[in-house]
Amino acid sequence: MQATLSINNIVNTNNPDNITFDNAFYPCLNRLNAQLEQVRMSDLIFTHITELLPNVQPFEHISGLKNINGVERQDYYKVKAYLNTLTHVLKLAATLLEKRFYLVYILIQLNIQLKR
């Protein structure tokens, strides 16, 4: 089983006046980028989303990463297998405790996949 991380969960856009990182998912992408020896994409995604305000829309497809300034094409191709654009990957992510459990699960799965 391979876990993937939703890029739509990196940034919390529920309140357009207060865009924030989701503390459970943000470090996941940075760790993945570090494992793949890439630029940290979480900050680039955050900047991209804030530039779209107030018309923020979730990513419809992973290829939307290619439109973000600073995401190199070769990095996109290396990371895309580990990402998705689902807005609700697990219903367990309702509370912070459950998000932390999911974060640990993702990190374990990513580590297993990257070692192969």
Buried (B, 14 or more C-beta within 10 A) or exposed (E): EEBBBBBBBBBBBEEEEEBEBBEBBBBBBBBBBEBBEBBBBBBBBBEBBEEEEEEBEBBEEBEBBBEBEEBEEEBBEBBBEBBBBBEEBBEEBEEEEBBEBBBEBBBEBBEEBEEE
